[in-house]
Amino acid sequence: MNSFWTVAGFTMKNKFKGKSFLITTLIFVVILSIGANLPYIISLFDKSSGKATSIGYAIDARAVEGTKIAEQLRETYASQEKPAIKLIEFPDAGSTEQNEKALREAVADKSIKGYLVFSSVNESGLPDLTYKSEKELSDKTRQSLEQGIQVVKTEMVLKDSGLTEEQKTMLLSPVVINALQITADGASTGKTEAQKGVDIGFVTFLLMLLFFGIMISGQMIASEITAEKSSRVMEIIVTSVSPLKQMFGKIFGIFVVGLTQILAYVVVVIININLPHNNSAFQQYDIDLSKVDPTLLVYGLLFYVLGFLVYACLFAAVGSIVSRTEDLGQAVMPITLLSLAGFYITTFSISTPDTMLVKVTSFIPFFSPFVMLLRVGLTSPPIWQVLVSIAILVVSIYAAGWLSAKIYRTGVLLYGKRPSWKELRKAMRAYKV
């Protein structure tokens, strides 16, 4: 048992001191910090962020209907608490051409972003409207203008309808449907739209950590074993440490290294999202991270450990039969594709976590660490299904460990070209695990 801890400790020490580990960790810390503060960084360069877009219009005695609509539109925006548009009135310069010239000069002086020109009344009862500016009309401004015109049009239609103010208010009040996610057995009081939004974001973050944690750690295990084989260090190691203790010692050591990395990333994210400017952004979008279910963290850690062990055994087995690091990428490709499949299933099912594909793959051990975590985070699967999925994972870990141990014990001393499955089976019969 002492040799197991010796191998694990040696593996951890080498990885923690390695330049590649430190540089990779630092790069990911920087990326996560930038990502967490990206909205604030963008706002620093966006001078118009939070400000109303200034749009001009001219009072034109030759276009009475257009001027009337523009004034009503200006009053509509002025009555809003945080209007997206601010309409600025320009006096009549004597002719339509002179009015537009004055508006163009205002655009050139940067006092307004653009201006509105009203034409003759069309079949809808409103004058045609054209927005002119040096830059292309943004979707936000277009949407705000269309909504404002719609409000003005509705008020015009209702003005002579004979309805009372109370009836008008009732008619114009928007219909709001409050969605609440519940469980059929009544075990949960339900989740609001805001809570579901937080859950989606948090589950996505956990799935990314799980995928990259498994992939990076698995690659480290396979590359370290292959490097020891290619340098012939393996021949010296096996004389003092049994192949099984060596394999599981490396897996445990890399597991601790990978978990330490993930914890570092989590700490960085927590620190960044608790900065004052990010707190205000979360409040603006009604995001309350305190509503995250603590059991989701427990499931996230559990499925990370189980998923890591399944893939780590496979990576170790593949690394043991490869003699050159140049051939490692091709050898681990099937395992990489399996993990990618699990990750993509969850990525494309994030908005529909109740499909039959999700339910079936949540019991397949290569996919269940990702898919069952998605189901637990965004739906309410029966507890027996979660327990069955975990049980299948545990049995799969035992099977993968047993098979990988036989392959590892045989493959670490096989040099030259990669052995075929027939050669591996023949050599494996000579060992008992």
Secondary structure by P-SEA (a helix, b strand, c coil): caaaaaaaaaaaaaaaacaaaaaaaaaaaaaaaaaaaaaaaaaaacccccccbbbbbbbccccaaaaaaaaaaaaaaaacccccbbbbbbcccccaaaaaaaaaaaaaaccccccccccccccccccbbbbbccccccaaaaaaaaaaaaaaaaaaaaccccccaaaaaaaabbbbbbbbbbbcccccccccaaaaaaaaaaaaaaaaaaaaaaaaaaaaaaaaaaaaaaacaaaaaaacccaaaaaaaaaaaaaaaaaaaaaaaaaaaaaaaacaaaaaaaaaaccccccccaaaaaaaaaaaaaaaaaaaaaaaaaaaaccccccccccaaaaaaaaaaaaaaaaaaccccccaaaaaacccccccccaaaaaaacccccaaaaaaaaaaaaaaaaaaaaaaaaaaaaccccccccccaaaaaaaaaaccc
